[in-house]
Amino acid sequence: MARTHALVYDGLADIFWTACDRAVEEVQPFCESPIEAMLGAGFLVASRARGIGDLVRVCPEPKMPAKIEWPMMLLVPQYHWQEWRIDWALRGHDCILFIECDGHDFHERTPEQAARDRSKDRAIQGAGIKVLRFTGTEIHRELSKCVLEIVDTYIGITDLKAPKNQQHQPGALQ
């Protein structure tokens, strides 16, 4: 069995690397730090592996449509919410998930910055919005765990059920 896994991995390595390269190219122009790019690209690859990748689009905020049709979801970099800037927002038809990346190289970790992050998290949670916060160490050491948590959290929030007036056909975008 292990030999079969190795053969499959070797046989698909080029496809996987191409998918990763494309995902990085999609998100990197919008990111302020390498860990933001890693997490955004990792999310794209993981969502595609989980079968929901055809529903995800990277969309900078200025180009974001006023209405997001179900079942589409937008991965919005550098999202502005109230007085804050959110590293990533995952926007759907009727929900939103905020994702923050905290790295020492790009986010000064002073007591003041830590207090600001906690204040930001309380404001977000007080508005009923789910926020996931990952450290640079988590992103570097366990990228797959981080991105699968994002995918699973989003699926849990939306339940990916069609609004009553719409029917979703697998593979079809409406």
C-alpha positions as CSV (number, residue, x, y, z in Angstrom):
1,M,0.0,0.0,0.0
2,A,2.8,2.5,0.9
3,R,4.4,1.8,-2.5
4,T,1.1,2.6,-4.3
5,H,0.9,5.9,-2.3
6,A,4.4,6.8,-3.3
7,L,3.7,6.0,-7.0
8,V,0.6,8.1,-7.0
9,Y,2.4,11.0,-5.3
10,D,5.3,10.8,-7.7
11,G,2.9,10.6,-10.6
12,L,0.9,13.6,-9.5
13,A,3.7,15.8,-8.2
14,D,3.9,18.0,-11.3
15,I,0.2,18.6,-11.3
16,F,0.3,19.5,-7.6
17,W,3.2,21.9,-8.0
18,T,1.5,23.5,-11.0
19,A,-1.7,24.0,-8.8
20,C,0.4,25.5,-6.0
21,D,2.2,27.8,-8.4
22,R,-1.1,29.0,-9.9
23,A,-2.6,29.6,-6.4
24,V,0.5,31.7,-5.3
25,E,0.3,33.7,-8.6
26,E,-3.4,34.4,-7.8
27,V,-2.9,35.7,-4.3
28,Q,0.6,37.1,-4.0
29,P,0.0,40.5,-5.7
30,F,-2.5,41.3,-3.0
31,C,-0.6,40.2,0.1
32,E,1.5,42.3,2.4
33,S,3.5,39.4,3.8
34,P,4.7,35.9,2.8
35,I,2.5,34.2,5.4
36,E,-0.5,35.9,4.0
37,A,0.4,34.6,0.5
38,M,1.1,31.1,1.9
39,L,-2.3,31.0,3.7
40,G,-4.3,32.4,0.8
41,A,-2.6,30.1,-1.8
42,G,-3.0,27.1,0.6
43,F,-6.7,27.9,1.0
44,L,-7.2,27.9,-2.7
45,V,-5.4,24.5,-3.1
46,A,-7.2,23.0,-0.1
47,S,-10.6,24.2,-1.2
48,R,-10.0,22.7,-4.7
49,A,-9.0,19.4,-3.1
50,R,-12.1,19.5,-0.9
51,G,-14.3,19.9,-4.0
52,I,-15.4,23.5,-3.5
53,G,-12.6,25.2,-5.4
54,D,-14.8,26.0,-8.4
55,L,-16.8,28.2,-6.1
56,V,-13.9,30.3,-4.8
57,R,-12.6,33.5,-6.5
58,V,-9.8,35.8,-5.3
59,C,-11.3,39.3,-5.5
60,P,-9.7,42.5,-4.2
61,E,-12.1,44.6,-2.3
62,P,-12.4,47.4,-4.9
63,K,-13.6,44.8,-7.5
64,M,-16.0,43.1,-5.1
65,P,-19.6,42.8,-6.3
66,A,-22.4,44.3,-4.2
67,K,-24.1,41.0,-4.2
68,I,-22.5,37.5,-4.1
69,E,-24.6,34.9,-5.7
70,W,-25.0,31.6,-3.9
71,P,-22.9,29.3,-3.9
72,M,-19.9,31.6,-4.8
73,M,-17.4,32.7,-2.2
74,L,-14.9,35.4,-2.5
75,L,-11.5,35.4,-0.9
76,V,-10.9,39.1,-0.3
77,P,-7.4,40.2,0.6
78,Q,-6.8,43.3,2.8
79,Y,-10.5,43.7,3.6
80,H,-11.6,46.9,5.3
81,W,-14.1,46.5,8.1
82,Q,-15.0,49.4,10.4
83,E,-11.6,50.9,11.4
84,W,-9.7,47.7,10.8
85,R,-7.9,46.0,8.0
86,I,-8.4,42.2,7.9
87,D,-5.8,40.0,6.2
88,W,-8.4,37.8,4.4
89,A,-12.2,37.8,4.4
90,L,-14.0,34.9,3.0
91,R,-17.3,36.3,1.8
92,G,-20.3,34.3,0.7
93,H,-23.9,34.8,-0.2
94,D,-25.0,35.3,3.4
95,C,-21.9,34.9,5.6
96,I,-18.4,36.2,6.2
97,L,-15.3,34.7,7.8
98,F,-12.3,36.8,8.8
99,I,-8.8,35.3,8.7
100,E,-5.8,37.0,10.3
101,C,-2.1,36.1,9.9
102,D,0.3,37.1,12.7
103,G,3.9,37.0,11.9
104,H,6.8,38.7,13.8
105,D,8.4,40.0,10.7
106,F,5.4,41.9,9.5
107,H,3.3,42.4,12.7
108,E,5.3,43.9,15.5
109,R,4.4,41.9,18.6
110,T,4.6,44.6,21.2
111,P,2.1,44.6,24.1
112,E,0.3,47.5,22.3
113,Q,0.0,45.4,19.1
114,A,-1.2,42.4,21.1
115,A,-3.8,44.6,22.8
116,R,-4.9,46.0,19.5
117,D,-5.3,42.5,18.0
118,R,-7.4,41.4,21.0
119,S,-9.6,44.6,20.7
120,K,-10.0,43.9,17.0
121,D,-11.0,40.3,17.7
122,R,-13.6,41.4,20.3
123,A,-15.1,43.9,17.9
124,I,-15.4,41.3,15.2
125,Q,-16.8,38.7,17.5
126,G,-19.2,41.3,19.0
127,A,-20.6,41.8,15.4
128,G,-21.2,38.1,15.2
129,I,-18.4,37.4,12.7
130,K,-16.2,34.4,13.1
131,V,-12.5,35.2,13.1
132,L,-9.6,32.7,12.8
133,R,-6.2,33.9,13.8
134,F,-3.0,32.0,12.8
135,T,0.6,32.7,13.9
136,G,3.4,32.7,11.4
137,T,4.8,29.6,13.1
138,E,1.5,27.8,12.7
139,I,1.4,28.7,9.0
140,H,5.0,27.7,8.4
141,R,4.8,24.4,10.3
142,E,1.2,23.3,9.7
143,L,-0.1,25.0,6.6
144,S,-2.4,22.1,5.7
145,K,-3.9,22.1,9.2
146,C,-4.5,25.9,9.0
147,V,-6.1,25.9,5.6
148,L,-8.3,22.9,6.3
149,E,-9.5,24.6,9.5
150,I,-10.5,27.6,7.3
151,V,-12.3,25.3,4.8
152,D,-14.1,23.4,7.5
153,T,-15.0,26.5,9.4
154,Y,-16.5,28.1,6.3
155,I,-18.4,25.0,5.4
156,G,-19.7,24.9,8.9
157,I,-20.8,28.5,8.8
158,T,-22.6,28.3,5.5
159,D,-23.5,24.6,5.6
160,L,-23.3,25.1,1.8
161,K,-27.1,24.7,1.6
162,A,-28.9,26.4,-1.2
163,P,-31.2,29.3,-0.3
164,K,-34.8,28.1,-0.5
165,N,-35.3,29.7,-3.9
166,Q,-32.2,28.1,-5.5
167,Q,-31.1,24.5,-6.3
168,H,-27.4,23.8,-6.6
169,Q,-26.2,21.2,-9.1
170,P,-22.7,19.8,-8.3
171,G,-20.2,21.4,-10.6
172,A,-22.6,24.0,-11.8
173,L,-22.2,27.7,-10.9
174,Q,-25.4,29.7,-10.6
